[in-house]
Amino acid sequence: LRNLARGERTRFYNHTPASDVKRFVSRSEWRDYYVFCVERNPFDRAISQYHWKNRKNADSLPPMPEFFRNLSTLSMSNWSLYTSDNKIVVDEVVRYESLDSDLKRVGKQLGIDIDISNIHAKAWTRNDRRNYWEVLDQESRSIIEDRCAKEISQLGYEWRSNQSNYLKSQY
C-alpha cells in the first residue's frame, strides 16, 4: 500500500517469492516488519494441486503417480518461495493445517485481531475429502517426499496415518 501511495506500482501476487518482495521494500522495512508465509503439508498440497490442475477435466483424471511424475520439483515444492540459499528468510512459516490458531497468535504478537474461523477458501476444487494417507499410493508418496524433501525436513512434516498431529517439531 505504501508503494501505491507513492505512485509506485509493484506486482505482488499469490505465491510471490520472498526474494522478489525483498527487492521492492527497503532493507529497514524487511528488517523491521514481521514477515511470514503460509506453508501447507506437502502431501495435502500435492493432492490439492492434482485436483486444481485437473479441474477442467475432472471426469478423466490421470492416475496420481503419472501426474506427479510429470510435474517438476519447482511446481511441487514451495521451498523457494520463502528461502534464499536454502535458508528460511521469513520470520515465521505459519502452517495451513493450523492456520486459524497460528494467525491468531501472529495477530496477537502484532497487536491486531485476526479471526478467519468463518472463511472457507478454495473448498470447491477438491471433492474427495479423504486424508492424504488414504489417497496417495507408495509411488506418489515417494515422489512427493523426494521433491519436497527440504520443507518436509526443515518444517518437521512427516507421513502420518492419523489426524492427531501433522508436525513433529518446529523449524
Phi and psi in radians as a Rosetta constraint file:
Dihedral C 1 N 2 CA 2 C 2 CIRCULARHARMONIC -1.018 0.35
Dihedral N 2 CA 2 C 2 N 3 CIRCULARHARMONIC -0.745 0.35
Dihedral C 2 N 3 CA 3 C 3 CIRCULARHARMONIC -1.128 0.35
Dihedral N 3 CA 3 C 3 N 4 CIRCULARHARMONIC -0.680 0.35
Dihedral C 3 N 4 CA 4 C 4 CIRCULARHARMONIC -1.123 0.35
Dihedral N 4 CA 4 C 4 N 5 CIRCULARHARMONIC -0.681 0.35
Dihedral C 4 N 5 CA 5 C 5 CIRCULARHARMONIC -1.094 0.35
Dihedral N 5 CA 5 C 5 N 6 CIRCULARHARMONIC -0.565 0.35
Dihedral C 5 N 6 CA 6 C 6 CIRCULARHARMONIC -1.416 0.35
Dihedral N 6 CA 6 C 6 N 7 CIRCULARHARMONIC -0.034 0.35
Dihedral C 6 N 7 CA 7 C 7 CIRCULARHARMONIC 1.471 0.35
Dihedral N 7 CA 7 C 7 N 8 CIRCULARHARMONIC 0.142 0.35
Dihedral C 7 N 8 CA 8 C 8 CIRCULARHARMONIC -1.575 0.35
Dihedral N 8 CA 8 C 8 N 9 CIRCULARHARMONIC 2.477 0.35
Dihedral C 8 N 9 CA 9 C 9 CIRCULARHARMONIC -1.986 0.35
Dihedral N 9 CA 9 C 9 N 10 CIRCULARHARMONIC 1.975 0.35
Dihedral C 9 N 10 CA 10 C 10 CIRCULARHARMONIC -1.916 0.35
Dihedral N 10 CA 10 C 10 N 11 CIRCULARHARMONIC 2.703 0.35
Dihedral C 10 N 11 CA 11 C 11 CIRCULARHARMONIC -2.003 0.35
Dihedral N 11 CA 11 C 11 N 12 CIRCULARHARMONIC 1.524 0.35
Dihedral C 11 N 12 CA 12 C 12 CIRCULARHARMONIC -1.689 0.35
Dihedral N 12 CA 12 C 12 N 13 CIRCULARHARMONIC 2.547 0.35
Dihedral C 12 N 13 CA 13 C 13 CIRCULARHARMONIC -2.571 0.35
Dihedral N 13 CA 13 C 13 N 14 CIRCULARHARMONIC 3.007 0.35
Dihedral C 13 N 14 CA 14 C 14 CIRCULARHARMONIC -0.957 0.35
Dihedral N 14 CA 14 C 14 N 15 CIRCULARHARMONIC 2.354 0.35
Dihedral C 14 N 15 CA 15 C 15 CIRCULARHARMONIC 1.241 0.35
Dihedral N 15 CA 15 C 15 N 16 CIRCULARHARMONIC 0.449 0.35
Dihedral C 15 N 16 CA 16 C 16 CIRCULARHARMONIC -1.159 0.35
Dihedral N 16 CA 16 C 16 N 17 CIRCULARHARMONIC 2.188 0.35
Dihedral C 16 N 17 CA 17 C 17 CIRCULARHARMONIC -1.100 0.35
Dihedral N 17 CA 17 C 17 N 18 CIRCULARHARMONIC 2.527 0.35
Dihedral C 17 N 18 CA 18 C 18 CIRCULARHARMONIC -0.975 0.35
Dihedral N 18 CA 18 C 18 N 19 CIRCULARHARMONIC -0.633 0.35
Dihedral C 18 N 19 CA 19 C 19 CIRCULARHARMONIC -1.072 0.35
Dihedral N 19 CA 19 C 19 N 20 CIRCULARHARMONIC -0.613 0.35
Dihedral C 19 N 20 CA 20 C 20 CIRCULARHARMONIC -1.246 0.35
Dihedral N 20 CA 20 C 20 N 21 CIRCULARHARMONIC -0.716 0.35
Dihedral C 20 N 21 CA 21 C 21 CIRCULARHARMONIC -1.071 0.35
Dihedral N 21 CA 21 C 21 N 22 CIRCULARHARMONIC -0.746 0.35
Dihedral C 21 N 22 CA 22 C 22 CIRCULARHARMONIC -1.019 0.35
Dihedral N 22 CA 22 C 22 N 23 CIRCULARHARMONIC -0.547 0.35
Dihedral C 22 N 23 CA 23 C 23 CIRCULARHARMONIC -1.246 0.35
Dihedral N 23 CA 23 C 23 N 24 CIRCULARHARMONIC -0.385 0.35
Dihedral C 23 N 24 CA 24 C 24 CIRCULARHARMONIC -1.780 0.35
Dihedral N 24 CA 24 C 24 N 25 CIRCULARHARMONIC -0.095 0.35
Dihedral C 24 N 25 CA 25 C 25 CIRCULARHARMONIC -2.060 0.35
Dihedral N 25 CA 25 C 25 N 26 CIRCULARHARMONIC 2.761 0.35
Dihedral C 25 N 26 CA 26 C 26 CIRCULARHARMONIC -1.283 0.35
Dihedral N 26 CA 26 C 26 N 27 CIRCULARHARMONIC 2.834 0.35
Dihedral C 26 N 27 CA 27 C 27 CIRCULARHARMONIC -1.026 0.35
Dihedral N 27 CA 27 C 27 N 28 CIRCULARHARMONIC -0.720 0.35
Dihedral C 27 N 28 CA 28 C 28 CIRCULARHARMONIC -1.157 0.35
Dihedral N 28 CA 28 C 28 N 29 CIRCULARHARMONIC -0.658 0.35
Dihedral C 28 N 29 CA 29 C 29 CIRCULARHARMONIC -1.106 0.35
Dihedral N 29 CA 29 C 29 N 30 CIRCULARHARMONIC -0.810 0.35
Dihedral C 29 N 30 CA 30 C 30 CIRCULARHARMONIC -1.079 0.35
Dihedral N 30 CA 30 C 30 N 31 CIRCULARHARMONIC -0.708 0.35
Dihedral C 30 N 31 CA 31 C 31 CIRCULARHARMONIC -1.251 0.35
Dihedral N 31 CA 31 C 31 N 32 CIRCULARHARMONIC -0.714 0.35
Dihedral C 31 N 32 CA 32 C 32 CIRCULARHARMONIC -1.530 0.35
Dihedral N 32 CA 32 C 32 N 33 CIRCULARHARMONIC -0.418 0.35
Dihedral C 32 N 33 CA 33 C 33 CIRCULARHARMONIC -1.449 0.35
Dihedral N 33 CA 33 C 33 N 34 CIRCULARHARMONIC 2.665 0.35
Dihedral C 33 N 34 CA 34 C 34 CIRCULARHARMONIC -1.544 0.35
Dihedral N 34 CA 34 C 34 N 35 CIRCULARHARMONIC 1.937 0.35
Dihedral C 34 N 35 CA 35 C 35 CIRCULARHARMONIC -1.820 0.35
Dihedral N 35 CA 35 C 35 N 36 CIRCULARHARMONIC 2.144 0.35
Dihedral C 35 N 36 CA 36 C 36 CIRCULARHARMONIC -2.426 0.35
Dihedral N 36 CA 36 C 36 N 37 CIRCULARHARMONIC 2.850 0.35
Dihedral C 36 N 37 CA 37 C 37 CIRCULARHARMONIC -2.411 0.35
Dihedral N 37 CA 37 C 37 N 38 CIRCULARHARMONIC 3.006 0.35
Dihedral C 37 N 38 CA 38 C 38 CIRCULARHARMONIC -2.039 0.35
Dihedral N 38 CA 38 C 38 N 39 CIRCULARHARMONIC 2.252 0.35
Dihedral C 38 N 39 CA 39 C 39 CIRCULARHARMONIC -2.073 0.35
Dihedral N 39 CA 39 C 39 N 40 CIRCULARHARMONIC 2.570 0.35
Dihedral C 39 N 40 CA 40 C 40 CIRCULARHARMONIC -1.983 0.35
Dihedral N 40 CA 40 C 40 N 41 CIRCULARHARMONIC 2.631 0.35
Dihedral C 40 N 41 CA 41 C 41 CIRCULARHARMONIC -0.876 0.35
Dihedral N 41 CA 41 C 41 N 42 CIRCULARHARMONIC 2.142 0.35
Dihedral C 41 N 42 CA 42 C 42 CIRCULARHARMONIC -0.996 0.35
Dihedral N 42 CA 42 C 42 N 43 CIRCULARHARMONIC -0.546 0.35
Dihedral C 42 N 43 CA 43 C 43 CIRCULARHARMONIC -1.233 0.35
Dihedral N 43 CA 43 C 43 N 44 CIRCULARHARMONIC -0.796 0.35
Dihedral C 43 N 44 CA 44 C 44 CIRCULARHARMONIC -1.120 0.35
Dihedral N 44 CA 44 C 44 N 45 CIRCULARHARMONIC -0.744 0.35
Dihedral C 44 N 45 CA 45 C 45 CIRCULARHARMONIC -1.056 0.35
Dihedral N 45 CA 45 C 45 N 46 CIRCULARHARMONIC -0.705 0.35
Dihedral C 45 N 46 CA 46 C 46 CIRCULARHARMONIC -1.096 0.35
Dihedral N 46 CA 46 C 46 N 47 CIRCULARHARMONIC -0.735 0.35
Dihedral C 46 N 47 CA 47 C 47 CIRCULARHARMONIC -1.132 0.35
Dihedral N 47 CA 47 C 47 N 48 CIRCULARHARMONIC -0.755 0.35
Dihedral C 47 N 48 CA 48 C 48 CIRCULARHARMONIC -1.100 0.35
Dihedral N 48 CA 48 C 48 N 49 CIRCULARHARMONIC -0.696 0.35
Dihedral C 48 N 49 CA 49 C 49 CIRCULARHARMONIC -1.095 0.35
Dihedral N 49 CA 49 C 49 N 50 CIRCULARHARMONIC -0.707 0.35
Dihedral C 49 N 50 CA 50 C 50 CIRCULARHARMONIC -0.997 0.35
Dihedral N 50 CA 50 C 50 N 51 CIRCULARHARMONIC -0.857 0.35
Dihedral C 50 N 51 CA 51 C 51 CIRCULARHARMONIC -1.221 0.35
Dihedral N 51 CA 51 C 51 N 52 CIRCULARHARMONIC -0.675 0.35
Dihedral C 51 N 52 CA 52 C 52 CIRCULARHARMONIC -1.126 0.35
Dihedral N 52 CA 52 C 52 N 53 CIRCULARHARMONIC -0.837 0.35
Dihedral C 52 N 53 CA 53 C 53 CIRCULARHARMONIC -1.196 0.35
Dihedral N 53 CA 53 C 53 N 54 CIRCULARHARMONIC -0.377 0.35
Dihedral C 53 N 54 CA 54 C 54 CIRCULARHARMONIC -1.902 0.35
Dihedral N 54 CA 54 C 54 N 55 CIRCULARHARMONIC 0.288 0.35
Dihedral C 54 N 55 CA 55 C 55 CIRCULARHARMONIC -1.096 0.35
Dihedral N 55 CA 55 C 55 N 56 CIRCULARHARMONIC -0.498 0.35
Dihedral C 55 N 56 CA 56 C 56 CIRCULARHARMONIC -1.425 0.35
Dihedral N 56 CA 56 C 56 N 57 CIRCULARHARMONIC -0.350 0.35
Dihedral C 56 N 57 CA 57 C 57 CIRCULARHARMONIC -2.210 0.35
Dihedral N 57 CA 57 C 57 N 58 CIRCULARHARMONIC 0.872 0.35
Dihedral C 57 N 58 CA 58 C 58 CIRCULARHARMONIC -1.088 0.35
Dihedral N 58 CA 58 C 58 N 59 CIRCULARHARMONIC -0.363 0.35
Dihedral C 58 N 59 CA 59 C 59 CIRCULARHARMONIC -1.354 0.35
Dihedral N 59 CA 59 C 59 N 60 CIRCULARHARMONIC -0.298 0.35
Dihedral C 59 N 60 CA 60 C 60 CIRCULARHARMONIC -2.330 0.35
Dihedral N 60 CA 60 C 60 N 61 CIRCULARHARMONIC 1.075 0.35
Dihedral C 60 N 61 CA 61 C 61 CIRCULARHARMONIC -1.208 0.35
Dihedral N 61 CA 61 C 61 N 62 CIRCULARHARMONIC 2.399 0.35
Dihedral C 61 N 62 CA 62 C 62 CIRCULARHARMONIC -1.253 0.35
Dihedral N 62 CA 62 C 62 N 63 CIRCULARHARMONIC 2.757 0.35
Dihedral C 62 N 63 CA 63 C 63 CIRCULARHARMONIC -1.024 0.35
Dihedral N 63 CA 63 C 63 N 64 CIRCULARHARMONIC 2.461 0.35
Dihedral C 63 N 64 CA 64 C 64 CIRCULARHARMONIC -0.955 0.35
Dihedral N 64 CA 64 C 64 N 65 CIRCULARHARMONIC -0.838 0.35
Dihedral C 64 N 65 CA 65 C 65 CIRCULARHARMONIC -1.001 0.35
Dihedral N 65 CA 65 C 65 N 66 CIRCULARHARMONIC -0.703 0.35
Dihedral C 65 N 66 CA 66 C 66 CIRCULARHARMONIC -1.101 0.35
Dihedral N 66 CA 66 C 66 N 67 CIRCULARHARMONIC -0.778 0.35
Dihedral C 66 N 67 CA 67 C 67 CIRCULARHARMONIC -1.046 0.35
Dihedral N 67 CA 67 C 67 N 68 CIRCULARHARMONIC -0.850 0.35
Dihedral C 67 N 68 CA 68 C 68 CIRCULARHARMONIC -1.176 0.35
Dihedral N 68 CA 68 C 68 N 69 CIRCULARHARMONIC -0.648 0.35
Dihedral C 68 N 69 CA 69 C 69 CIRCULARHARMONIC -1.046 0.35
Dihedral N 69 CA 69 C 69 N 70 CIRCULARHARMONIC -0.596 0.35
Dihedral C 69 N 70 CA 70 C 70 CIRCULARHARMONIC -1.502 0.35
Dihedral N 70 CA 70 C 70 N 71 CIRCULARHARMONIC -0.085 0.35
Dihedral C 70 N 71 CA 71 C 71 CIRCULARHARMONIC -1.579 0.35
Dihedral N 71 CA 71 C 71 N 72 CIRCULARHARMONIC 2.519 0.35
Dihedral C 71 N 72 CA 72 C 72 CIRCULARHARMONIC -1.356 0.35
Dihedral N 72 CA 72 C 72 N 73 CIRCULARHARMONIC 2.821 0.35
Dihedral C 72 N 73 CA 73 C 73 CIRCULARHARMONIC -1.026 0.35
Dihedral N 73 CA 73 C 73 N 74 CIRCULARHARMONIC -0.734 0.35
Dihedral C 73 N 74 CA 74 C 74 CIRCULARHARMONIC -1.032 0.35
Dihedral N 74 CA 74 C 74 N 75 CIRCULARHARMONIC -0.620 0.35
Dihedral C 74 N 75 CA 75 C 75 CIRCULARHARMONIC -1.250 0.35
Dihedral N 75 CA 75 C 75 N 76 CIRCULARHARMONIC -0.505 0.35
Dihedral C 75 N 76 CA 76 C 76 CIRCULARHARMONIC -1.609 0.35
Dihedral N 76 CA 76 C 76 N 77 CIRCULARHARMONIC -0.495 0.35
Dihedral C 76 N 77 CA 77 C 77 CIRCULARHARMONIC -1.839 0.35
Dihedral N 77 CA 77 C 77 N 78 CIRCULARHARMONIC 2.436 0.35
Dihedral C 77 N 78 CA 78 C 78 CIRCULARHARMONIC -1.677 0.35
Dihedral N 78 CA 78 C 78 N 79 CIRCULARHARMONIC -0.001 0.35
Dihedral C 78 N 79 CA 79 C 79 CIRCULARHARMONIC -0.866 0.35
Dihedral N 79 CA 79 C 79 N 80 CIRCULARHARMONIC -0.768 0.35
Dihedral C 79 N 80 CA 80 C 80 CIRCULARHARMONIC -1.223 0.35
Dihedral N 80 CA 80 C 80 N 81 CIRCULARHARMONIC -0.222 0.35
Dihedral C 80 N 81 CA 81 C 81 CIRCULARHARMONIC -1.306 0.35
Dihedral N 81 CA 81 C 81 N 82 CIRCULARHARMONIC -0.502 0.35
Dihedral C 81 N 82 CA 82 C 82 CIRCULARHARMONIC -2.222 0.35
Dihedral N 82 CA 82 C 82 N 83 CIRCULARHARMONIC 0.346 0.35
Dihedral C 82 N 83 CA 83 C 83 CIRCULARHARMONIC -2.265 0.35
Dihedral N 83 CA 83 C 83 N 84 CIRCULARHARMONIC 2.827 0.35
Dihedral C 83 N 84 CA 84 C 84 CIRCULARHARMONIC -2.494 0.35
Dihedral N 84 CA 84 C 84 N 85 CIRCULARHARMONIC 2.271 0.35
Dihedral C 84 N 85 CA 85 C 85 CIRCULARHARMONIC 0.913 0.35
Dihedral N 85 CA 85 C 85 N 86 CIRCULARHARMONIC 0.686 0.35
Dihedral C 85 N 86 CA 86 C 86 CIRCULARHARMONIC 1.104 0.35
Dihedral N 86 CA 86 C 86 N 87 CIRCULARHARMONIC 0.386 0.35
Dihedral C 86 N 87 CA 87 C 87 CIRCULARHARMONIC -2.064 0.35
Dihedral N 87 CA 87 C 87 N 88 CIRCULARHARMONIC 2.384 0.35
Dihedral C 87 N 88 CA 88 C 88 CIRCULARHARMONIC -1.158 0.35
Dihedral N 88 CA 88 C 88 N 89 CIRCULARHARMONIC 2.190 0.35
Dihedral C 88 N 89 CA 89 C 89 CIRCULARHARMONIC -1.891 0.35
Dihedral N 89 CA 89 C 89 N 90 CIRCULARHARMONIC -0.013 0.35
Dihedral C 89 N 90 CA 90 C 90 CIRCULARHARMONIC -1.677 0.35
Dihedral N 90 CA 90 C 90 N 91 CIRCULARHARMONIC 2.811 0.35
Dihedral C 90 N 91 CA 91 C 91 CIRCULARHARMONIC -1.234 0.35
Dihedral N 91 CA 91 C 91 N 92 CIRCULARHARMONIC -0.535 0.35
Dihedral C 91 N 92 CA 92 C 92 CIRCULARHARMONIC -2.704 0.35
Dihedral N 92 CA 92 C 92 N 93 CIRCULARHARMONIC 2.536 0.35
Dihedral C 92 N 93 CA 93 C 93 CIRCULARHARMONIC -1.902 0.35
Dihedral N 93 CA 93 C 93 N 94 CIRCULARHARMONIC 1.881 0.35
Dihedral C 93 N 94 CA 94 C 94 CIRCULARHARMONIC -1.412 0.35
Dihedral N 94 CA 94 C 94 N 95 CIRCULARHARMONIC 2.469 0.35
Dihedral C 94 N 95 CA 95 C 95 CIRCULARHARMONIC -1.675 0.35
Dihedral N 95 CA 95 C 95 N 96 CIRCULARHARMONIC 2.275 0.35
Dihedral C 95 N 96 CA 96 C 96 CIRCULARHARMONIC -1.013 0.35
Dihedral N 96 CA 96 C 96 N 97 CIRCULARHARMONIC -0.661 0.35
Dihedral C 96 N 97 CA 97 C 97 CIRCULARHARMONIC -1.229 0.35
Dihedral N 97 CA 97 C 97 N 98 CIRCULARHARMONIC -0.195 0.35
Dihedral C 97 N 98 CA 98 C 98 CIRCULARHARMONIC -2.286 0.35
Dihedral N 98 CA 98 C 98 N 99 CIRCULARHARMONIC 0.643 0.35
Dihedral C 98 N 99 CA 99 C 99 CIRCULARHARMONIC -1.001 0.35
Dihedral N 99 CA 99 C 99 N 100 CIRCULARHARMONIC -0.837 0.35
Dihedral C 99 N 100 CA 100 C 100 CIRCULARHARMONIC -1.029 0.35
Dihedral N 100 CA 100 C 100 N 101 CIRCULARHARMONIC -0.932 0.35
Dihedral C 100 N 101 CA 101 C 101 CIRCULARHARMONIC -1.198 0.35
Dihedral N 101 CA 101 C 101 N 102 CIRCULARHARMONIC -0.659 0.35
Dihedral C 101 N 102 CA 102 C 102 CIRCULARHARMONIC -1.152 0.35
Dihedral N 102 CA 102 C 102 N 103 CIRCULARHARMONIC -0.733 0.35
Dihedral C 102 N 103 CA 103 C 103 CIRCULARHARMONIC -1.223 0.35
Dihedral N 103 CA 103 C 103 N 104 CIRCULARHARMONIC -0.577 0.35
Dihedral C 103 N 104 CA 104 C 104 CIRCULARHARMONIC -1.081 0.35
Dihedral N 104 CA 104 C 104 N 105 CIRCULARHARMONIC -0.748 0.35
Dihedral C 104 N 105 CA 105 C 105 CIRCULARHARMONIC -1.115 0.35
Dihedral N 105 CA 105 C 105 N 106 CIRCULARHARMONIC -0.781 0.35
Dihedral C 105 N 106 CA 106 C 106 CIRCULARHARMONIC -1.083 0.35
Dihedral N 106 CA 106 C 106 N 107 CIRCULARHARMONIC -0.779 0.35
Dihedral C 106 N 107 CA 107 C 107 CIRCULARHARMONIC -1.043 0.35
Dihedral N 107 CA 107 C 107 N 108 CIRCULARHARMONIC -0.746 0.35
Dihedral C 107 N 108 CA 108 C 108 CIRCULARHARMONIC -1.075 0.35
Dihedral N 108 CA 108 C 108 N 109 CIRCULARHARMONIC -0.742 0.35
Dihedral C 108 N 109 CA 109 C 109 CIRCULARHARMONIC -1.084 0.35
Dihedral N 109 CA 109 C 109 N 110 CIRCULARHARMONIC -0.618 0.35
Dihedral C 109 N 110 CA 110 C 110 CIRCULARHARMONIC -1.593 0.35
Dihedral N 110 CA 110 C 110 N 111 CIRCULARHARMONIC -0.087 0.35
Dihedral C 110 N 111 CA 111 C 111 CIRCULARHARMONIC 1.371 0.35
Dihedral N 111 CA 111 C 111 N 112 CIRCULARHARMONIC 0.477 0.35
Dihedral C 111 N 112 CA 112 C 112 CIRCULARHARMONIC -2.264 0.35
Dihedral N 112 CA 112 C 112 N 113 CIRCULARHARMONIC 2.648 0.35
Dihedral C 112 N 113 CA 113 C 113 CIRCULARHARMONIC -1.591 0.35
Dihedral N 113 CA 113 C 113 N 114 CIRCULARHARMONIC 2.126 0.35
Dihedral C 113 N 114 CA 114 C 114 CIRCULARHARMONIC -2.105 0.35
Dihedral N 114 CA 114 C 114 N 115 CIRCULARHARMONIC 2.091 0.35
Dihedral C 114 N 115 CA 115 C 115 CIRCULARHARMONIC -2.315 0.35
Dihedral N 115 CA 115 C 115 N 116 CIRCULARHARMONIC 1.948 0.35
Dihedral C 115 N 116 CA 116 C 116 CIRCULARHARMONIC -1.974 0.35
Dihedral N 116 CA 116 C 116 N 117 CIRCULARHARMONIC 0.277 0.35
Dihedral C 116 N 117 CA 117 C 117 CIRCULARHARMONIC -1.050 0.35
Dihedral N 117 CA 117 C 117 N 118 CIRCULARHARMONIC -0.420 0.35
Dihedral C 117 N 118 CA 118 C 118 CIRCULARHARMONIC -1.741 0.35
Dihedral N 118 CA 118 C 118 N 119 CIRCULARHARMONIC 0.125 0.35
Dihedral C 118 N 119 CA 119 C 119 CIRCULARHARMONIC -1.711 0.35
Dihedral N 119 CA 119 C 119 N 120 CIRCULARHARMONIC 2.287 0.35
Dihedral C 119 N 120 CA 120 C 120 CIRCULARHARMONIC -2.211 0.35
Dihedral N 120 CA 120 C 120 N 121 CIRCULARHARMONIC 1.532 0.35
Dihedral C 120 N 121 CA 121 C 121 CIRCULARHARMONIC -1.457 0.35
Dihedral N 121 CA 121 C 121 N 122 CIRCULARHARMONIC 2.409 0.35
Dihedral C 121 N 122 CA 122 C 122 CIRCULARHARMONIC 0.946 0.35
Dihedral N 122 CA 122 C 122 N 123 CIRCULARHARMONIC 0.506 0.35
Dihedral C 122 N 123 CA 123 C 123 CIRCULARHARMONIC -1.270 0.35
Dihedral N 123 CA 123 C 123 N 124 CIRCULARHARMONIC -0.222 0.35
Dihedral C 123 N 124 CA 124 C 124 CIRCULARHARMONIC -1.484 0.35
Dihedral N 124 CA 124 C 124 N 125 CIRCULARHARMONIC -0.222 0.35
Dihedral C 124 N 125 CA 125 C 125 CIRCULARHARMONIC -1.466 0.35
Dihedral N 125 CA 125 C 125 N 126 CIRCULARHARMONIC -0.256 0.35
Dihedral C 125 N 126 CA 126 C 126 CIRCULARHARMONIC -2.287 0.35
Dihedral N 126 CA 126 C 126 N 127 CIRCULARHARMONIC 1.837 0.35
Dihedral C 126 N 127 CA 127 C 127 CIRCULARHARMONIC -1.374 0.35
Dihedral N 127 CA 127 C 127 N 128 CIRCULARHARMONIC -0.551 0.35
Dihedral C 127 N 128 CA 128 C 128 CIRCULARHARMONIC -1.380 0.35
Dihedral N 128 CA 128 C 128 N 129 CIRCULARHARMONIC 1.885 0.35
Dihedral C 128 N 129 CA 129 C 129 CIRCULARHARMONIC -1.701 0.35
Dihedral N 129 CA 129 C 129 N 130 CIRCULARHARMONIC 0.225 0.35
Dihedral C 129 N 130 CA 130 C 130 CIRCULARHARMONIC -1.170 0.35
Dihedral N 130 CA 130 C 130 N 131 CIRCULARHARMONIC 2.756 0.35
Dihedral C 130 N 131 CA 131 C 131 CIRCULARHARMONIC -1.196 0.35
Dihedral N 131 CA 131 C 131 N 132 CIRCULARHARMONIC 2.675 0.35
Dihedral C 131 N 132 CA 132 C 132 CIRCULARHARMONIC -1.012 0.35
Dihedral N 132 CA 132 C 132 N 133 CIRCULARHARMONIC -0.615 0.35
Dihedral C 132 N 133 CA 133 C 133 CIRCULARHARMONIC -1.245 0.35
Dihedral N 133 CA 133 C 133 N 134 CIRCULARHARMONIC -0.249 0.35
Dihedral C 133 N 134 CA 134 C 134 CIRCULARHARMONIC -1.592 0.35
Dihedral N 134 CA 134 C 134 N 135 CIRCULARHARMONIC -0.245 0.35
Dihedral C 134 N 135 CA 135 C 135 CIRCULARHARMONIC -1.855 0.35
Dihedral N 135 CA 135 C 135 N 136 CIRCULARHARMONIC -0.764 0.35
Dihedral C 135 N 136 CA 136 C 136 CIRCULARHARMONIC -1.410 0.35
Dihedral N 136 CA 136 C 136 N 137 CIRCULARHARMONIC 2.356 0.35
Dihedral C 136 N 137 CA 137 C 137 CIRCULARHARMONIC -1.523 0.35
Dihedral N 137 CA 137 C 137 N 138 CIRCULARHARMONIC 3.067 0.35
Dihedral C 137 N 138 CA 138 C 138 CIRCULARHARMONIC -1.074 0.35
Dihedral N 138 CA 138 C 138 N 139 CIRCULARHARMONIC -0.689 0.35
Dihedral C 138 N 139 CA 139 C 139 CIRCULARHARMONIC -1.128 0.35
Dihedral N 139 CA 139 C 139 N 140 CIRCULARHARMONIC -0.787 0.35
Dihedral C 139 N 140 CA 140 C 140 CIRCULARHARMONIC -1.093 0.35
Dihedral N 140 CA 140 C 140 N 141 CIRCULARHARMONIC -0.772 0.35
Dihedral C 140 N 141 CA 141 C 141 CIRCULARHARMONIC -0.995 0.35
Dihedral N 141 CA 141 C 141 N 142 CIRCULARHARMONIC -0.808 0.35
Dihedral C 141 N 142 CA 142 C 142 CIRCULARHARMONIC -1.105 0.35
Dihedral N 142 CA 142 C 142 N 143 CIRCULARHARMONIC -0.713 0.35
Dihedral C 142 N 143 CA 143 C 143 CIRCULARHARMONIC -1.091 0.35
Dihedral N 143 CA 143 C 143 N 144 CIRCULARHARMONIC -0.808 0.35
Dihedral C 143 N 144 CA 144 C 144 CIRCULARHARMONIC -1.131 0.35
Dihedral N 144 CA 144 C 144 N 145 CIRCULARHARMONIC -0.773 0.35
Dihedral C 144 N 145 CA 145 C 145 CIRCULARHARMONIC -1.059 0.35
Dihedral N 145 CA 145 C 145 N 146 CIRCULARHARMONIC -0.651 0.35
Dihedral C 145 N 146 CA 146 C 146 CIRCULARHARMONIC -1.236 0.35
Dihedral N 146 CA 146 C 146 N 147 CIRCULARHARMONIC -0.846 0.35
Dihedral C 146 N 147 CA 147 C 147 CIRCULARHARMONIC -1.364 0.35
Dihedral N 147 CA 147 C 147 N 148 CIRCULARHARMONIC -0.357 0.35
Dihedral C 147 N 148 CA 148 C 148 CIRCULARHARMONIC -2.022 0.35
Dihedral N 148 CA 148 C 148 N 149 CIRCULARHARMONIC 0.445 0.35
Dihedral C 148 N 149 CA 149 C 149 CIRCULARHARMONIC -1.012 0.35
Dihedral N 149 CA 149 C 149 N 150 CIRCULARHARMONIC -0.657 0.35
Dihedral C 149 N 150 CA 150 C 150 CIRCULARHARMONIC -1.156 0.35
Dihedral N 150 CA 150 C 150 N 151 CIRCULARHARMONIC -0.865 0.35
Dihedral C 150 N 151 CA 151 C 151 CIRCULARHARMONIC -1.238 0.35
Dihedral N 151 CA 151 C 151 N 152 CIRCULARHARMONIC -0.571 0.35
Dihedral C 151 N 152 CA 152 C 152 CIRCULARHARMONIC -1.068 0.35
Dihedral N 152 CA 152 C 152 N 153 CIRCULARHARMONIC -0.806 0.35
Dihedral C 152 N 153 CA 153 C 153 CIRCULARHARMONIC -1.233 0.35
Dihedral N 153 CA 153 C 153 N 154 CIRCULARHARMONIC -0.925 0.35
Dihedral C 153 N 154 CA 154 C 154 CIRCULARHARMONIC -1.252 0.35
Dihedral N 154 CA 154 C 154 N 155 CIRCULARHARMONIC -0.515 0.35
Dihedral C 154 N 155 CA 155 C 155 CIRCULARHARMONIC -1.770 0.35
Dihedral N 155 CA 155 C 155 N 156 CIRCULARHARMONIC 0.025 0.35
Dihedral C 155 N 156 CA 156 C 156 CIRCULARHARMONIC 1.373 0.35
Dihedral N 156 CA 156 C 156 N 157 CIRCULARHARMONIC 0.388 0.35
Dihedral C 156 N 157 CA 157 C 157 CIRCULARHARMONIC -1.351 0.35
Dihedral N 157 CA 157 C 157 N 158 CIRCULARHARMONIC 2.576 0.35
Dihedral C 157 N 158 CA 158 C 158 CIRCULARHARMONIC -2.597 0.35
Dihedral N 158 CA 158 C 158 N 159 CIRCULARHARMONIC 2.792 0.35
Dihedral C 158 N 159 CA 159 C 159 CIRCULARHARMONIC -1.152 0.35
Dihedral N 159 CA 159 C 159 N 160 CIRCULARHARMONIC 2.225 0.35
Dihedral C 159 N 160 CA 160 C 160 CIRCULARHARMONIC -2.151 0.35
Dihedral N 160 CA 160 C 160 N 161 CIRCULARHARMONIC 2.622 0.35
Dihedral C 160 N 161 CA 161 C 161 CIRCULARHARMONIC -2.105 0.35
Dihedral N 161 CA 161 C 161 N 162 CIRCULARHARMONIC 0.466 0.35
Dihedral C 161 N 162 CA 162 C 162 CIRCULARHARMONIC -2.692 0.35
Dihedral N 162 CA 162 C 162 N 163 CIRCULARHARMONIC 2.992 0.35
Dihedral C 162 N 163 CA 163 C 163 CIRCULARHARMONIC -1.552 0.35
Dihedral N 163 CA 163 C 163 N 164 CIRCULARHARMONIC 0.016 0.35
Dihedral C 163 N 164 CA 164 C 164 CIRCULARHARMONIC -0.990 0.35
Dihedral N 164 CA 164 C 164 N 165 CIRCULARHARMONIC -0.814 0.35
Dihedral C 164 N 165 CA 165 C 165 CIRCULARHARMONIC -2.962 0.35
Dihedral N 165 CA 165 C 165 N 166 CIRCULARHARMONIC 2.209 0.35
Dihedral C 165 N 166 CA 166 C 166 CIRCULARHARMONIC -1.381 0.35
Dihedral N 166 CA 166 C 166 N 167 CIRCULARHARMONIC -0.342 0.35
Dihedral C 166 N 167 CA 167 C 167 CIRCULARHARMONIC -1.827 0.35
Dihedral N 167 CA 167 C 167 N 168 CIRCULARHARMONIC 2.482 0.35
Dihedral C 167 N 168 CA 168 C 168 CIRCULARHARMONIC -1.899 0.35
Dihedral N 168 CA 168 C 168 N 169 CIRCULARHARMONIC -0.355 0.35
Dihedral C 168 N 169 CA 169 C 169 CIRCULARHARMONIC -2.872 0.35
Dihedral N 169 CA 169 C 169 N 170 CIRCULARHARMONIC 2.902 0.35
Dihedral C 169 N 170 CA 170 C 170 CIRCULARHARMONIC -1.483 0.35
Dihedral N 170 CA 170 C 170 N 171 CIRCULARHARMONIC 2.696 0.35
